[in-house]
Amino acid sequence: MNEILDIYKSTSIEEVTVWFKAAKVSDFPKNGGACVKYKEKQIAVFNFERKNTWYACQNVCPHKMEMVLSRGMIGDQAGVPKVACPLHKKTFSLESGENLNGDIAPIATYPVRIEGDIVYIGFSE
């Protein structure tokens, strides 16, 4: 596997050992994303206000290894919240990381929690 992708591993809520304080809620666009850095990882964080839910995933698109997913368009595909790579339009589930086009590897996803006006992302270490 590509060494950039090797640092990304999905974390379920049950596996969280560290809640990383990412930023204030107001630092993220409504119905859009922004990138934060956690150690050597770039993480795309999405405020999906239309669904009243937050999501986090790796920022690198595995299609061409570009750090762009935080700038992708978010939407819904048959009830599944998704992000589309802004360069190549490959789509990924924001819940499971599954590639919804079915032609490339999935992306890593991470739990998000909001406490007051702070966004936290969960990681396992």
Secondary structure, DSSP 8 states (H G I E B T S, - for coil): --HHHHT-----GGG--EEEEEEEGGGS-BTEEEEEEETTEEEEEEEEGGGTEEEEEESEETTTTEE-GGGSEEEEETTEEEEE-TTT--EEETTT--BTTSSS----EE-EEEETTEEEEEE--
